Amino acid sequence: VPEVNRNTPASLYVAQLTGEFGNVQKVLDDDVGFITEVAGGQIAAQGMDPGAELAMLKKKFELWRREYRDKLQTAEEVLMKLDRLERSRPISAGLRAPLQSNGSGSHGNGQRPAAPRPEKKSLMGKLFG
């Protein structure tokens, strides 16, 4: 397992998205709890319509969810591009893989064998699919 550099822009952005998710989750939990307590009569809130407040909270959540989904999609695209860029960098001479042989003594197309890529399900597919 490669060591993760937590000071890269990608790592910092992912950490920022993670923090945003945690903050929104906490606020939503608090808001839903308050609306539930008002609706149950445990807390008096004059002039507050719990049904209307819940509907407004749902709209706010849907807006945030779409924006967050877009941020995740952008982050995923950037991380995939960075991964492709990293994979395309030349490997130092001492670490190069042997060239493929086609059995005739030559090295086929003169390129290193491609490393098998694990099949990935996109982050968007996992969260919203």
NORDAMO-V682752 format. One record per residue. N is the residue number from 1. RES is the residue in three letters. OMEGA is omega in radians with two decimals (none if undefined). D_FIRST is the distance of its C-alpha to the first C-alpha in Angstrom with 1 decimal. Layout:
N RES OMEGA D_FIRST
N RES OMEGA D_FIRST
This chain:
1 VAL -3.13 0.0
2 PRO 3.11 3.8
3 GLU -3.10 6.5
4 VAL 3.06 8.9
5 ASN -3.06 12.4
6 ARG -3.14 14.8
7 ASN 3.11 17.8
8 THR 3.09 17.5
9 PRO -3.14 20.2
10 ALA -3.14 18.0
11 SER 3.13 16.3
12 LEU 3.13 19.8
13 TYR 3.12 21.3
14 VAL 3.10 18.9
15 ALA 3.11 19.7
16 GLN 3.11 23.3
17 LEU 3.12 23.3
18 THR 3.11 21.9
19 GLY 3.12 24.6
20 GLU 3.13 27.2
21 PHE 3.14 26.4
22 GLY 3.14 26.7
23 ASN -3.13 30.0
24 VAL 3.12 31.5
25 GLN -3.13 30.7
26 LYS 3.14 32.4
27 VAL 3.13 35.4
28 LEU 3.11 35.9
29 ASP 3.14 35.8
30 ASP -3.12 38.4
31 ASP 3.12 40.6
32 VAL 3.10 40.6
33 GLY 3.14 41.4
34 PHE 3.14 44.3
35 ILE 3.13 45.7
36 THR 3.13 45.6
37 GLU 3.11 47.5
38 VAL -3.13 50.1
39 ALA 3.14 50.5
40 GLY 3.12 51.0
41 GLY -3.13 53.5
42 GLN 3.12 51.6
43 ILE 3.10 51.7
44 ALA 3.08 54.5
45 ALA -3.07 53.7
46 GLN 3.07 56.9
47 GLY -3.12 56.9
48 MET 3.06 53.3
49 ASP -3.08 53.0
50 PRO 3.12 49.8
51 GLY 3.13 49.8
52 ALA 3.11 50.0
53 GLU 3.11 47.4
54 LEU 3.11 45.0
55 ALA 3.13 45.7
56 MET 3.11 45.1
57 LEU 3.10 41.8
58 LYS 3.12 40.7
59 LYS 3.11 41.6
60 LYS 3.13 39.6
61 PHE -3.13 36.6
62 GLU 3.10 36.9
63 LEU 3.13 37.2
64 TRP -3.11 34.1
65 ARG 3.11 32.1
66 ARG 3.12 33.1
67 GLU -3.13 32.3
68 TYR 3.09 28.8
69 ARG 3.11 28.1
70 ASP 3.10 29.1
71 LYS 3.11 26.8
72 LEU 3.14 23.8
73 GLN 3.10 24.8
74 THR 3.13 25.2
75 ALA 3.14 21.8
76 GLU 3.13 20.2
77 GLU -3.14 22.3
78 VAL -3.14 21.4
79 LEU 3.10 17.6
80 MET 3.10 18.1
81 LYS 3.11 20.3
82 LEU 3.11 17.9
83 ASP 3.11 15.2
84 ARG 3.12 18.1
85 LEU 3.13 19.2
86 GLU 3.14 15.9
87 ARG -3.10 15.9
88 SER 3.11 19.5
89 ARG 3.11 19.3
90 PRO 3.11 20.5
91 ILE -3.14 18.2
92 SER -3.01 19.8
93 ALA -3.10 22.2
94 GLY -3.08 20.5
95 LEU -3.10 17.3
96 ARG 3.07 19.2
97 ALA 3.11 19.1
98 PRO 3.12 22.6
99 LEU 3.12 25.1
100 GLN 3.09 26.1
101 SER 3.11 29.5
102 ASN 3.09 32.1
103 GLY -3.11 33.9
104 SER 3.13 36.7
105 GLY 3.08 35.3
106 SER -3.07 34.2
107 HIS 3.05 30.7
108 GLY -3.10 31.4
109 ASN 3.09 30.7
110 GLY -3.14 29.2
111 GLN 3.07 25.7
112 ARG 3.08 22.4
113 PRO -3.14 21.3
114 ALA 3.09 19.4
115 ALA 3.12 15.9
116 PRO 3.13 16.1
117 ARG 3.09 15.1
118 PRO 3.12 14.2
119 GLU -3.12 17.2
120 LYS 2.95 16.7
121 LYS -3.07 19.4
122 SER 3.10 20.2
123 LEU 3.14 19.9
124 MET 3.13 23.7
125 GLY -3.14 24.1
126 LYS -3.05 22.2
127 LEU -2.99 24.2
128 PHE -3.01 27.5
129 GLY none 27.7
